[in-house]
Amino acid sequence: MNKITTHIGLLLLRVGFSFGLMTHGYGKFLRVLEGNFKFSDPIGIGSSASLILASFGEFIAPIFIIIGWKTKLFSIFPALTMLVAFVLAHDGDPFSKKEKAFAYLVAFVVIYLTGPGKYAVDKR
């Protein structure tokens, strides 16, 4: 595989998974803006803090990952959010219900490990 296809692959990974996760985080982000903080509290920090962290991990951080700015740093947030979803929020659910969180978790860990690739703001 040549370098160009590797960098295009990293771009597609970043943009595809970030955009997909944003569709899940958008509603949470709107709830924060509206002041509706009813949310589960899987790690025991309160429903408001849990919602704010989930909306940051699922909506805000992916914006920065898409453009490739501080990609390694920002990929930690969705990875941790998906780890909590996979291990705690869906505890007891069959794998078929946890599968989406697991796929996002793996994708954002890969993004963390590989970095953004050449087609990113950080590389300009």
Summary of the structure (lengths in Angstrom):
residues: 124
radius of gyration: 15.0
end to end distance: 23.2
largest distance: 48.7
contacts: 379
relative contact order: 0.18
helix: 77%
strand: 0%
